[in-house]
Amino acid sequence: MPPHLDLSLAKTYTHADMILSSRNSPRLNLRRATSYNVEKAPLSSTSSRFNFNHLIASPPPSPSLPALIPRHGKPVSNSPRKYIRVLIWIFGVLSMLYFGFSRIQLDRPVKAVGWATNSGDQYEMVGESELPDFPTPVMITDKRGRAKWTVSIPPAHEFPLEPQQYADICTQNMEVAMHVADSHSHTHKEHTHKGYYHVDPHFMDVAEAEAHGLLPGPKAKTSTKVTEKFLVGENNDGLIVSDVCEKTMTFVMETSDAGLGKTLMMLWTAYGLAEKEGRHFFIDDSRWAYGKYTQFFRPPAIPKCRPPPRHEMLPCPHHARHLIVSAATSEYTFGGAFNEVYEDPRKMEVFRQKNIFEFARKGYEALFQLSLADEEYVGKRISEFHSKTLLPTEENTNGLVVGIHVRHGDRRPYEFQYKDSYVPLERFSDTAHELLHKTFNHSGPNGGENQLAQEHSVIVLASDDPEVYEAETFKDVSRAQEQIKLAGKQQPNTPKPSIVAGMRNFVEETVGWEGGFFAGMFWSLGKPSSVPANALEPPSTKLPPTVEALRLRELVGRAYLMDLAVLGQASDKIVCTVSSMGCKLLAVMMGWEKAIERGGFINIDGDFEWRGVSW
């Protein structure tokens, strides 16, 4: 029979005994004290084994443990250490999760490079492990899986790229940029219009990508096929070694437009924009349809730094370190976003355009420096016209020089009633004479008409159509310049009849500029006589020009530039049509104050105003 558990002899401990016991004994006595009123159970073996009432009752509170009830009425204080320990614990768990997932991501095979391919009008991302061998924006992924994008142009690729390639890069840039942005946000969202100076945080410049080993740098150019040609504005003295410019803008003169006007306006505006943005300016004329830039102009001032490697020059985005501007990318450089920044919304009409006008004016002042021979002739011609307007010293008012610019050819007026023809020559002449009459009507000695000043005024004419100079309307006007004249078709002498019966003498058809400047006529210059040369022939801009073609194109370009130089620098008033880019250039050459504020620029082609680059 098992022994009984006798609880009647349990000792009653005092408070002092509890302290001593807790100090002296390594174990706590869990025996139940007899001082508690607990119903005694029968002292049987069964009850001693299975009755647990003695375990349910709680012992008195231990003096070594914190009391459950606040003592002396003081609130329980929550120690700051508790919260610090919780924060440290949470931080540790999050750190372990982050490094764990990062390790998993590193172990996964990722596609290092992706680029956009053109499939019809759609662009899609293609992932590969190597860079493509053609110019394209690419998405690059580092070892941590973070996506960036840049533009890859093989270092050995021909410079400059084809115009369409530059346009494609700008189009694809937007697609790749949106794709990278979506990969960072893990969701596809509508991408709003970005401002002109928006900086894409996911874009990596070419030099930076090379520094990180994501693009092949200069050291990888071991088999360069193309030797970099010197740019206009670059120091070509091999003895002087200079550093690469921090920021540059390079203007590509190549264009499919046969005229000079749009190219000049874009060139001047680009120079002013580059100066505004703190970029050094260079010009590429390697595939310019008119030949070499220095055949027409003196080179601009040479900076103390050199242009970057050609594969670092990008057409987009605009915040790239080294920007390249061409006619093919004009809508990205001078489009709506450009106008949003530089048009003045507080002004009305043409006065909104003052900032853009000043860009073009800065470019004109810096770049329109004709070759020495042409500059000398223009200076003499201007002095000749001014001397004709001078009156005796006792007269207070001299005569005026009124310039007239007539553009025919393939440029039609804006005004609706003349959209299929040209503005009548009488309107040009009548407007010029009305200006003289209005100016001198009350400037005489007694407030009357100053007839002497009108007689000493000069009307100067420039046109692309040789027939305009022969018109009866302009029989008393002077040509702007007579150094180079675009001749009309000369009537050949009647061929003598052939002595041999049945034989005819064939006379080669002559070609003239009747009707003005047509693109087809320009592109046909210098072609073999067997090829028909007429204004309706579709232009072929891809064929390299012959030596004879370049010689003829140079004469056409020089005549145009000297006409502009004489009219723009000699005229007090100019009458023209704003549908012609030459007319807009003349306003820039006159200057904002003289042309706009003082009304020296008179448009007779509808209610249209001066605007700069057209795209």
Beta strands, then each sheet from edge to edge (+ up, - down):
strand 1: 113-119
strand 2: 122-128
strand 3: 136-141
strand 4: 147-152
strand 5: 248-252
strand 6: 280-284
strand 7: 322-325
strand 8: 401-406
strand 9: 458-463
strand 10: 478-479
strand 11: 573-576
strand 12: 601-603
sheet 1: 2+ 1- 3+ 4-
sheet 2: 6+ 5+ 7+
sheet 3: 10+ 9+ 8+ 11+ 12+
end
